[in-house]
């Protein structure tokens, strides 16, 4: 199972209604609405690895 990064639903990768490749990784969505929201601002939903030498705020 994958997590829809927009709404938080669990999504089966094999039957997901929507999928996207972003920065070399696959993301799955419960529907086209969540995919469109992700497409508008993917950086809001995907946390990129911190740069070397920078501290993590988590």
The first five atom37 places (N, CA, C, CB, O) and aatype in JSON, in Angstrom:
{
  "aatype": [20, 20, 20, 20, 20, 20, 20, 20, 20, 20, 20, 20, 20, 20, 20, 20, 20, 20, 20, 20, 20, 20, 20, 20, 20, 20, 20, 20, 20, 20, 20, 20, 20, 20, 20, 20, 20, 20, 20, 20, 20, 20, 20, 20, 20, 20, 20, 20, 20, 20, 20, 20, 20, 20, 20, 20, 20, 20],
  "atom_mask": [
    [1, 1, 1, 1, 1],
    [1, 1, 1, 1, 1],
    [1, 1, 1, 1, 1],
    [1, 1, 1, 1, 1],
    [1, 1, 1, 1, 1],
    [1, 1, 1, 1, 1],
    [1, 1, 1, 1, 1],
    [1, 1, 1, 1, 1],
    [1, 1, 1, 1, 1],
    [1, 1, 1, 1, 1],
    [1, 1, 1, 1, 1],
    [1, 1, 1, 1, 1],
    [1, 1, 1, 1, 1],
    [1, 1, 1, 1, 1],
    [1, 1, 1, 1, 1],
    [1, 1, 1, 1, 1],
    [1, 1, 1, 1, 1],
    [1, 1, 1, 1, 1],
    [1, 1, 1, 1, 1],
    [1, 1, 1, 1, 1],
    [1, 1, 1, 1, 1],
    [1, 1, 1, 1, 1],
    [1, 1, 1, 1, 1],
    [1, 1, 1, 1, 1],
    [1, 1, 1, 1, 1],
    [1, 1, 1, 1, 1],
    [1, 1, 1, 1, 1],
    [1, 1, 1, 1, 1],
    [1, 1, 1, 1, 1],
    [1, 1, 1, 1, 1],
    [1, 1, 1, 1, 1],
    [1, 1, 1, 1, 1],
    [1, 1, 1, 1, 1],
    [1, 1, 1, 1, 1],
    [1, 1, 1, 1, 1],
    [1, 1, 1, 1, 1],
    [1, 1, 1, 1, 1],
    [1, 1, 1, 1, 1],
    [1, 1, 1, 1, 1],
    [1, 1, 1, 1, 1],
    [1, 1, 1, 1, 1],
    [1, 1, 1, 1, 1],
    [1, 1, 1, 1, 1],
    [1, 1, 1, 1, 1],
    [1, 1, 1, 1, 1],
    [1, 1, 1, 1, 1],
    [1, 1, 1, 1, 1],
    [1, 1, 1, 1, 1],
    [1, 1, 1, 1, 1],
    [1, 1, 1, 1, 1],
    [1, 1, 1, 1, 1],
    [1, 1, 1, 1, 1],
    [1, 1, 1, 1, 1],
    [1, 1, 1, 1, 1],
    [1, 1, 1, 1, 1],
    [1, 1, 1, 1, 1],
    [1, 1, 1, 1, 1],
    [1, 1, 1, 1, 1]
  ],
  "atom_positions": [
    [[0.84, -1.19, 0.0], [0.0, 0.0, 0.0], [0.88, 1.25, 0.0], [-0.96, 0.0, 1.23], [1.96, 1.27, 0.59]],
    [[0.4, 2.26, -0.67], [1.06, 3.55, -0.7], [0.14, 4.57, -0.05], [1.43, 3.97, -2.17], [-1.06, 4.34, 0.09]],
    [[0.71, 5.68, 0.35], [-0.06, 6.75, 0.97], [-0.26, 7.87, -0.05], [0.65, 7.29, 2.25], [0.7, 8.36, -0.63]],
    [[-1.51, 8.27, -0.27], [-1.81, 9.43, -1.1], [-1.3, 10.64, -0.31], [-3.36, 9.55, -1.44], [-1.81, 10.93, 0.77]],
    [[-0.31, 11.34, -0.85], [0.31, 12.43, -0.12], [-0.6, 13.64, 0.05], [1.57, 12.85, -0.81], [-0.34, 14.49, 0.9]],
    [[-1.64, 13.73, -0.75], [-2.54, 14.88, -0.67], [-3.6, 14.69, 0.41], [-3.21, 15.12, -2.02], [-3.78, 15.55, 1.27]],
    [[-4.3, 13.55, 0.38], [-5.41, 13.36, 1.33], [-5.09, 12.38, 2.45], [-6.63, 12.88, 0.59], [-5.82, 12.31, 3.45]],
    [[-4.0, 11.61, 2.3], [-3.59, 10.69, 3.35], [-4.19, 9.3, 3.26], [-3.93, 11.27, 4.65], [-3.91, 8.45, 4.11]],
    [[-5.02, 9.05, 2.25], [-5.62, 7.71, 2.11], [-4.57, 6.67, 1.73], [-6.74, 7.73, 1.03], [-3.58, 6.99, 1.08]],
    [[-4.79, 5.44, 2.16], [-3.97, 4.32, 1.69], [-4.47, 3.93, 0.31], [-4.03, 3.11, 2.68], [-5.67, 3.81, 0.09]],
    [[-3.53, 3.72, -0.61], [-3.86, 3.42, -1.99], [-3.08, 2.18, -2.43], [-3.56, 4.63, -2.93], [-1.87, 2.09, -2.21]],
    [[-3.77, 1.23, -3.05], [-3.11, 0.05, -3.59], [-2.4, 0.45, -4.88], [-4.14, -1.11, -3.85], [-3.03, 0.96, -5.81]],
    [[-1.09, 0.22, -4.94], [-0.31, 0.61, -6.1], [-0.8, -0.05, -7.4], [1.15, 0.27, -5.88], [-0.7, 0.54, -8.47]],
    [[-1.32, -1.26, -7.28], [-1.76, -2.0, -8.47], [-3.09, -1.51, -9.03], [-1.87, -3.47, -8.14], [-3.36, -1.68, -10.22]],
    [[-3.92, -0.9, -8.18], [-5.26, -0.49, -8.63], [-5.5, 1.01, -8.48], [-6.31, -1.24, -7.86], [-6.62, 1.48, -8.65]],
    [[-4.47, 1.77, -8.17], [-4.62, 3.22, -7.95], [-5.18, 3.9, -9.2], [-3.27, 3.86, -7.56], [-4.71, 3.64, -10.3]],
    [[-6.18, 4.75, -9.03], [-6.77, 5.45, -10.17], [-5.81, 6.46, -10.83], [-8.02, 6.16, -9.74], [-5.97, 6.8, -12.0]],
    [[-4.82, 6.93, -10.07], [-3.9, 7.93, -10.61], [-2.5, 7.69, -10.08], [-4.37, 9.35, -10.27], [-2.31, 7.29, -8.93]],
    [[-1.52, 7.94, -10.94], [-0.12, 7.72, -10.6], [0.73, 8.77, -11.31], [0.34, 6.27, -10.99], [0.38, 9.24, -12.39]],
    [[1.85, 9.13, -10.69], [2.78, 10.06, -11.31], [4.2, 9.67, -10.95], [2.48, 11.53, -10.88], [4.45, 9.12, -9.87]],
    [[5.12, 9.96, -11.85], [6.55, 9.81, -11.57], [7.08, 11.21, -11.29], [7.32, 9.11, -12.79], [6.9, 12.12, -12.1]],
    [[7.72, 11.38, -10.15], [8.28, 12.68, -9.78], [9.64, 12.46, -9.16], [7.34, 13.45, -8.8], [9.77, 11.74, -8.17]],
    [[10.64, 13.07, -9.74], [12.02, 12.98, -9.26], [12.46, 11.52, -9.08], [12.17, 13.74, -7.93], [13.11, 11.16, -8.1]],
    [[12.09, 10.69, -10.05], [12.52, 9.29, -10.05], [11.76, 8.37, -9.13], [13.92, 9.24, -9.69], [12.17, 7.22, -8.93]],
    [[10.67, 8.83, -8.56], [9.88, 8.0, -7.65], [8.41, 8.02, -8.07], [10.03, 8.49, -6.19], [7.91, 9.02, -8.59]],
    [[7.73, 6.9, -7.85], [6.31, 6.8, -8.19], [5.45, 7.23, -7.0], [5.95, 5.36, -8.62], [5.74, 6.87, -5.85]],
    [[4.41, 7.99, -7.28], [3.45, 8.4, -6.27], [2.07, 8.02, -6.76], [3.54, 9.94, -5.98], [1.76, 8.15, -7.95]],
    [[1.23, 7.54, -5.85], [-0.08, 7.02, -6.19], [-1.16, 7.85, -5.49], [-0.2, 5.53, -5.79], [-0.95, 8.35, -4.38]],
    [[-2.31, 7.99, -6.16], [-3.37, 8.84, -5.65], [-4.71, 8.13, -5.7], [-3.44, 10.14, -6.43], [-4.94, 7.25, -6.52]],
    [[-5.6, 8.54, -4.8], [-6.93, 7.92, -4.72], [-7.8, 8.32, -5.91], [-7.62, 8.31, -3.41], [-8.77, 7.64, -6.22]],
    [[-7.44, 9.42, -6.56], [-8.21, 9.89, -7.71], [-7.5, 11.03, -8.42], [-9.6, 10.33, -7.28], [-6.46, 11.51, -7.97]],
    [[-8.08, 11.45, -9.54], [-7.47, 12.5, -10.34], [-7.45, 13.86, -9.64], [-8.18, 12.63, -11.65], [-6.59, 14.7, -9.93]],
    [[-8.38, 14.09, -8.74], [-8.41, 15.36, -8.01], [-7.16, 15.54, -7.15], [-9.65, 15.45, -7.12], [-6.54, 16.6, -7.15]],
    [[-6.78, 14.5, -6.44], [-5.57, 14.56, -5.61], [-4.33, 14.66, -6.48], [-5.47, 13.33, -4.69], [-3.38, 15.36, -6.13]],
    [[-4.32, 13.97, -7.62], [-3.18, 14.04, -8.53], [-3.02, 15.46, -9.07], [-3.34, 13.03, -9.69], [-1.91, 15.98, -9.14]],
    [[-4.13, 16.09, -9.45], [-4.07, 17.46, -9.97], [-3.57, 18.43, -8.9], [-5.46, 17.9, -10.48], [-2.81, 19.35, -9.2]],
    [[-4.0, 18.23, -7.66], [-3.53, 19.07, -6.56], [-2.03, 18.89, -6.38], [-4.28, 18.73, -5.25], [-1.31, 19.87, -6.2]],
    [[-1.56, 17.66, -6.42], [-0.12, 17.37, -6.31], [0.64, 18.02, -7.46], [0.12, 15.84, -6.31], [1.69, 18.62, -7.25]],
    [[0.11, 17.9, -8.69], [0.77, 18.46, -9.87], [1.0, 19.97, -9.76], [-0.06, 18.17, -11.11], [1.99, 20.48, -10.27]],
    [[0.1, 20.67, -9.09], [0.21, 22.13, -8.96], [1.39, 22.55, -8.09], [-1.06, 22.69, -8.38], [1.99, 23.6, -8.32]],
    [[1.73, 21.73, -7.08], [2.8, 22.1, -6.16], [3.38, 20.85, -5.5], [2.28, 23.09, -5.09], [3.17, 20.63, -4.31]],
    [[4.12, 20.04, -6.26], [4.63, 18.79, -5.7], [5.58, 18.98, -4.52], [5.33, 18.02, -6.77], [5.62, 18.13, -3.63]],
    [[6.32, 20.06, -4.49], [7.27, 20.28, -3.39], [6.56, 20.44, -2.04], [8.11, 21.51, -3.66], [7.15, 20.22, -0.99]],
    [[5.3, 20.82, -2.09], [4.52, 20.94, -0.86], [4.3, 19.57, -0.21], [3.16, 21.62, -1.14], [4.19, 19.46, 1.01]],
    [[4.23, 18.53, -1.04], [3.89, 17.2, -0.56], [5.08, 16.26, -0.45], [2.87, 16.6, -1.45], [5.03, 15.3, 0.32]],
    [[6.14, 16.51, -1.21], [7.32, 15.65, -1.2], [8.43, 16.36, -0.44], [7.78, 15.3, -2.64], [8.87, 17.44, -0.82]],
    [[8.87, 15.73, 0.63], [9.97, 16.29, 1.4], [11.27, 15.82, 0.78], [9.88, 15.89, 2.9], [11.56, 14.62, 0.75]],
    [[12.05, 16.77, 0.3], [13.33, 16.42, -0.31], [14.36, 16.21, 0.78], [13.78, 17.52, -1.29], [14.26, 16.76, 1.87]],
    [[15.37, 15.4, 0.46], [16.46, 15.16, 1.4], [17.17, 16.48, 1.67], [17.44, 14.09, 0.86], [17.37, 17.29, 0.76]],
    [[17.56, 16.68, 2.92], [18.26, 17.91, 3.26], [19.63, 17.92, 2.64], [18.36, 18.08, 4.78], [20.23, 16.87, 2.42]],
    [[20.12, 19.1, 2.37], [21.44, 19.25, 1.77], [22.51, 18.91, 2.8], [21.64, 20.68, 1.21], [22.3, 19.11, 4.0]],
    [[23.66, 18.4, 2.35], [24.75, 18.07, 3.29], [25.14, 19.31, 4.11], [25.98, 17.52, 2.53], [25.25, 20.42, 3.59]],
    [[25.35, 19.07, 5.38], [25.77, 20.16, 6.25], [24.63, 20.96, 6.84], [26.65, 21.08, 5.5], [24.84, 21.81, 7.71]],
    [[23.43, 20.7, 6.4], [22.28, 21.43, 6.94], [21.57, 20.54, 7.95], [21.3, 21.86, 5.82], [21.49, 19.33, 7.77]],
    [[21.08, 21.14, 8.99], [20.38, 20.35, 10.02], [18.93, 20.14, 9.64], [20.48, 21.04, 11.39], [18.32, 20.96, 8.96]],
    [[18.4, 19.04, 10.08], [17.01, 18.71, 9.82], [16.13, 19.32, 10.92], [16.8, 17.16, 9.74], [16.51, 19.32, 12.09]],
    [[14.98, 19.82, 10.53], [14.08, 20.44, 11.51], [13.06, 19.45, 12.07], [13.35, 21.61, 10.87], [12.16, 19.84, 12.82]],
    [[13.2, 18.16, 11.73], [12.2, 17.19, 12.18], [12.44, 16.65, 13.52], [12.12, 16.09, 11.27], [11.66, 15.83, 14.0]]
  ]
}
